[in-house]
Amino acid sequence: MRISEINRKTNETDISLKLNIDGSGKSNIDTGCGFLDHMLTLFASHGKFDLDVKCTGDINVDYHHTAEDIGIVLGQAFSQALGDKKGIVRYGDITLPMDEALILSAVDISGRSVLGYSVEIPSSKVGDFDTELVEEFFLGFVRNASLTLHIRMLCGTNTHHIIEGIFKSTARALRKAAAIDAAFADTLPSTKGVL
């Protein structure tokens, strides 16, 4: 099984995270931000990743450091759990309807950190969570997982549905990309011989 555990402590956050890419979708999430807890629970469930996250952050200021740093640690955990990447499918994509919202997510576990984020979220907040932090979370994730992720909002008017669709679709695209292709289990999916 592809499992990783990361602990990261800064002056702004103290995070412990456990990830099993080949899990069943179980999660235990405590970030200090209810909305982010909900999104990470959806992420684990739809990706079929077992995910434990405990974060103590400077949420008395805002959720910026918490969201960004959890993205960083989750990215590090994905990179570590993928190991040498032999046998992975490498590419994954999905177009996911979330009521009136339609979100496309596409992943290339390429070794190149690129986030293409084309989303217009109608509201600046969901509860006390700043919606601009969704992009910050995924920037931290992509840079540390060393992968390419494109997220496109094709339509949508409900802020909660849009963000929920982003987390669900990204998890499902990642699950496809990280899956092992049994026919190529000992092969690195790159003509360069490196990812």
C-alpha positions as CSV (number, residue, x, y, z in Angstrom):
1,M,0.0,0.0,0.0
2,R,1.1,3.5,-0.8
3,I,1.1,5.3,2.6
4,S,2.8,8.4,3.9
5,E,2.9,10.5,7.1
6,I,4.0,14.1,7.2
7,N,4.5,16.4,10.3
8,R,5.2,20.1,9.7
9,K,5.4,22.8,12.3
10,T,5.9,26.5,11.6
11,N,5.3,29.7,13.6
12,E,1.8,29.7,11.9
13,T,0.6,26.1,11.8
14,D,1.3,22.7,13.4
15,I,0.1,19.9,11.1
16,S,0.2,16.1,11.2
17,L,-1.2,14.3,8.2
18,K,-1.5,10.6,7.3
19,L,-2.5,9.5,3.8
20,N,-3.2,6.1,2.2
21,I,-3.7,6.5,-1.5
22,D,-5.0,2.9,-1.7
23,G,-7.6,3.4,1.0
24,S,-11.4,3.3,1.2
25,G,-12.2,6.9,1.8
26,K,-12.1,7.0,5.6
27,S,-11.1,10.3,7.1
28,N,-10.5,12.0,10.4
29,I,-10.2,15.7,9.8
30,D,-9.7,18.5,12.3
31,T,-8.3,21.8,10.8
32,G,-10.1,24.3,13.1
33,C,-12.2,25.4,10.1
34,G,-15.5,23.5,9.7
35,F,-15.8,24.3,6.0
36,L,-12.3,23.1,5.2
37,D,-13.0,19.9,7.3
38,H,-16.0,19.2,5.2
39,M,-14.1,19.8,1.9
40,L,-11.3,17.5,3.0
41,T,-13.8,14.8,4.1
42,L,-15.3,15.0,0.6
43,F,-11.9,14.9,-1.0
44,A,-11.0,11.7,0.9
45,S,-14.3,10.0,0.3
46,H,-14.4,10.7,-3.5
47,G,-10.8,9.9,-4.0
48,K,-11.0,6.7,-1.9
49,F,-8.0,8.0,0.1
50,D,-7.7,7.3,3.8
51,L,-6.8,10.7,5.2
52,D,-6.1,11.9,8.8
53,V,-5.4,15.6,9.3
54,K,-4.8,17.5,12.5
55,C,-4.0,21.2,12.3
56,T,-3.5,23.8,14.9
57,G,-3.2,27.2,13.2
58,D,-3.4,30.9,13.7
59,I,-7.1,30.9,12.9
60,N,-7.6,33.8,15.2
61,V,-6.1,35.8,12.4
62,D,-7.8,34.0,9.4
63,Y,-7.7,30.7,7.7
64,H,-5.0,31.6,5.1
65,H,-2.1,29.9,6.7
66,T,-4.2,26.8,7.7
67,A,-5.5,26.3,4.1
68,E,-2.2,26.9,2.4
69,D,-0.1,24.8,4.7
70,I,-2.5,21.9,4.7
71,G,-2.3,22.0,0.9
72,I,1.5,22.0,1.1
73,V,1.5,19.0,3.5
74,L,-1.1,17.1,1.5
75,G,1.0,17.6,-1.6
76,Q,4.1,16.4,0.2
77,A,2.2,13.3,1.4
78,F,1.0,12.5,-2.2
79,S,4.5,12.8,-3.6
80,Q,5.9,10.6,-0.8
81,A,3.1,8.0,-1.1
82,L,3.5,7.8,-4.9
83,G,7.1,6.7,-4.5
84,D,8.9,6.0,-7.8
85,K,5.5,6.3,-9.7
86,K,6.1,3.0,-11.6
87,G,2.9,1.6,-13.0
88,I,0.7,4.6,-12.4
89,V,-1.8,5.6,-15.0
90,R,-0.4,9.1,-14.8
91,Y,-3.4,11.0,-16.3
92,G,-6.9,11.4,-14.9
93,D,-9.8,13.7,-15.6
94,I,-13.5,14.1,-14.9
95,T,-16.3,16.6,-15.6
96,L,-18.4,16.6,-12.5
97,P,-21.9,18.0,-12.1
98,M,-22.8,19.5,-8.7
99,D,-26.4,20.6,-9.1
100,E,-26.2,23.7,-11.2
101,A,-22.4,23.8,-11.2
102,L,-20.2,21.9,-13.7
103,I,-16.5,21.5,-12.9
104,L,-13.8,19.9,-14.9
105,S,-10.6,18.7,-13.3
106,A,-7.6,17.1,-15.1
107,V,-4.4,15.8,-13.6
108,D,-1.0,14.8,-15.0
109,I,1.4,13.3,-12.4
110,S,4.2,14.8,-14.5
111,G,6.8,16.0,-12.0
112,R,6.0,19.5,-13.2
113,S,4.1,21.8,-10.8
114,V,1.4,23.7,-12.7
115,L,-2.0,24.8,-11.6
116,G,-4.5,26.0,-14.2
117,Y,-7.3,27.5,-12.2
118,S,-10.2,29.0,-14.1
119,V,-12.9,29.5,-11.5
120,E,-15.2,32.4,-10.8
121,I,-16.6,32.0,-7.3
122,P,-19.6,34.3,-6.9
123,S,-19.2,34.9,-3.1
124,S,-16.1,36.0,-1.3
125,K,-17.0,33.9,1.8
126,V,-18.8,30.6,2.7
127,G,-19.5,31.2,6.4
128,D,-16.2,32.5,7.8
129,F,-14.1,30.9,5.1
130,D,-12.6,33.1,2.4
131,T,-13.3,31.5,-1.0
132,E,-10.0,32.8,-2.5
133,L,-8.3,30.2,-0.2
134,V,-9.5,27.4,-2.4
135,E,-6.9,28.4,-5.0
136,E,-4.2,28.9,-2.4
137,F,-4.9,25.4,-1.1
138,F,-4.5,23.9,-4.5
139,L,-1.4,26.0,-5.3
140,G,0.3,24.6,-2.2
141,F,-0.8,21.1,-3.1
142,V,0.3,21.2,-6.7
143,R,3.7,22.7,-5.9
144,N,4.5,20.0,-3.4
145,A,2.9,17.0,-5.2
146,S,4.9,18.0,-8.4
147,L,1.9,17.5,-10.7
148,T,-0.2,19.4,-13.2
149,L,-3.8,20.2,-12.2
150,H,-6.3,22.0,-14.3
151,I,-9.6,23.1,-12.7
152,R,-12.2,24.7,-14.8
153,M,-15.7,25.9,-13.8
154,L,-17.9,25.4,-16.8
155,C,-20.9,26.9,-15.1
156,G,-22.3,27.5,-11.7
157,T,-24.0,30.1,-9.5
158,N,-23.9,28.5,-6.0
159,T,-20.6,29.1,-4.2
160,H,-20.9,26.1,-2.0
161,H,-21.7,23.8,-4.9
162,I,-18.8,25.2,-7.0
163,I,-16.2,24.6,-4.2
164,E,-17.7,21.2,-3.4
165,G,-17.5,20.3,-7.0
166,I,-13.8,21.4,-7.2
167,F,-12.8,19.1,-4.3
168,K,-14.8,16.1,-5.4
169,S,-13.7,16.3,-9.1
170,T,-10.1,16.9,-8.2
171,A,-10.1,13.9,-5.9
172,R,-11.7,11.7,-8.5
173,A,-9.2,12.8,-11.2
174,L,-6.3,12.2,-8.8
175,R,-7.7,8.7,-8.0
176,K,-7.6,7.8,-11.7
177,A,-4.2,9.3,-12.3
178,A,-2.6,7.6,-9.2
179,A,-4.2,4.2,-10.0
180,I,-1.9,1.3,-10.9
181,D,-2.2,0.0,-14.4
182,A,-1.6,-3.7,-13.9
183,A,-0.4,-4.2,-17.5
184,F,2.4,-1.7,-16.9
185,A,3.1,-2.2,-13.2
186,D,6.9,-2.1,-13.5
187,T,7.0,0.7,-16.1
188,L,7.3,4.4,-15.6
189,P,4.7,6.2,-17.8
190,S,7.2,8.5,-19.5
191,T,9.4,8.2,-22.6
192,K,12.0,10.3,-20.8
193,G,12.4,7.6,-18.2
194,V,11.7,10.0,-15.3
195,L,8.7,11.8,-13.9
